[in-house]
Amino acid sequence: MLEALGGLGGLGGYGITSVILIVIAFLCFASIVKKLIGNIIMGGVLFWLLNTLGITHMVWNTVHGMVVALFGVPGTIVLAIMDLAK
């Protein structure tokens, strides 16, 4: 029946497969980004809590901001340990 209509044209086998692969890639990318953003937010909240509760007194500068943004909670913990060690 599709052959009588000229096939699927541009939406043939490769088109449908491409759409499915793009959707799967987008969902995987969105999942990874969601986890990273959650880790960054939790790192920032932990940084704030450690300062607010008086456990450490870390200054917020560009380097600390980049460490928290890149590494999240583990980066904040390393910064706190380094601050306690000095």
PARO-615621 format. One record per residue (C-alpha): residue in three letters; x, y, z. Coordinates in nm, 3 decimals, padded with zeros to 5 digits. Last residue first. Layout:
BEGIN
TITOR   nutor         x         y         z
TITOR     ALA         X         Y         Z
...
***
This chain:
BEGIN
TITOR   nutor         x         y         z
TITOR     LYS    04.474    02.542    05.792
TITOR     ALA    04.335    02.187    05.809
TITOR     LEU    03.975    02.297    05.867
TITOR     ASP    03.975    02.499    05.544
TITOR     MET    04.122    02.209    05.344
TITOR     ILE    03.859    01.977    05.490
TITOR     ALA    03.585    02.225    05.398
TITOR     LEU    03.717    02.264    05.042
TITOR     VAL    03.733    01.885    05.001
TITOR     ILE    03.373    01.856    05.127
TITOR     THR    03.262    02.126    04.884
TITOR     GLY    03.428    01.946    04.595
TITOR     PRO    03.260    01.618    04.691
TITOR     VAL    02.921    01.797    04.706
TITOR     GLY    02.941    01.968    04.367
TITOR     PHE    03.251    01.891    04.156
TITOR     LEU    03.244    02.144    03.873
TITOR     ALA    03.021    02.414    04.022
TITOR     VAL    03.161    02.375    04.375
TITOR     VAL    03.519    02.389    04.246
TITOR     MET    03.436    02.685    04.018
TITOR     GLY    03.278    02.878    04.303
TITOR     HIS    03.574    02.804    04.530
TITOR     VAL    03.811    02.940    04.265
TITOR     THR    03.601    03.251    04.207
TITOR     ASN    03.569    03.342    04.573
TITOR     TRP    03.329    03.255    04.853
TITOR     VAL    03.527    03.255    05.176
TITOR     MET    03.513    02.942    05.387
TITOR     HIS    03.446    02.976    05.757
TITOR     THR    03.399    02.625    05.882
TITOR     ILE    03.156    02.455    06.118
TITOR     GLY    02.995    02.791    06.193
TITOR     LEU    02.641    02.676    06.118
TITOR     THR    02.608    02.936    05.845
TITOR     ASN    02.940    02.857    05.678
TITOR     LEU    02.887    02.481    05.668
TITOR     LEU    02.526    02.536    05.563
TITOR     TRP    02.620    02.765    05.273
TITOR     PHE    02.878    02.523    05.135
TITOR     LEU    02.628    02.236    05.178
TITOR     VAL    02.365    02.436    04.987
TITOR     GLY    02.615    02.508    04.710
TITOR     GLY    02.716    02.143    04.688
TITOR     MET    02.349    02.037    04.680
TITOR     ILE    02.284    02.279    04.394
TITOR     ILE    02.585    02.148    04.200
TITOR     ASN    02.484    01.785    04.258
TITOR     GLY    02.129    01.853    04.141
TITOR     ILE    02.262    02.030    03.831
TITOR     LEU    02.481    01.731    03.753
TITOR     LYS    02.200    01.477    03.801
TITOR     LYS    01.961    01.674    03.579
TITOR     VAL    02.232    01.715    03.313
TITOR     ILE    02.287    01.339    03.301
TITOR     SER    01.915    01.267    03.268
TITOR     ALA    01.870    01.535    03.001
TITOR     PHE    02.157    01.388    02.798
TITOR     CYS    02.005    01.039    02.815
TITOR     LEU    01.663    01.174    02.714
TITOR     PHE    01.814    01.375    02.427
TITOR     ALA    02.009    01.074    02.299
TITOR     ILE    01.694    00.857    02.307
TITOR     VAL    01.493    01.123    02.119
TITOR     ILE    01.769    01.167    01.860
TITOR     LEU    01.795    00.791    01.811
TITOR     ILE    01.419    00.758    01.757
TITOR     VAL    01.417    01.047    01.509
TITOR     SER    01.710    00.900    01.319
TITOR     THR    01.545    00.558    01.300
TITOR     ILE    01.229    00.717    01.160
TITOR     GLY    01.428    00.905    00.898
TITOR     TYR    01.649    00.611    00.808
TITOR     GLY    01.359    00.379    00.742
TITOR     GLY    01.168    00.622    00.523
TITOR     LEU    01.043    00.961    00.633
TITOR     GLY    01.190    01.138    00.332
TITOR     GLY    00.960    00.950    00.094
TITOR     LEU    00.742    00.705    00.283
TITOR     GLY    00.670    00.498   -00.025
TITOR     GLY    00.525    00.646   -00.342
TITOR     LEU    00.160    00.606   -00.251
TITOR     ALA    00.137    00.268   -00.428
TITOR     GLU    00.451    00.160   -00.244
TITOR     LEU    00.281    00.244    00.082
TITOR     MET    00.000    00.000    00.000
***
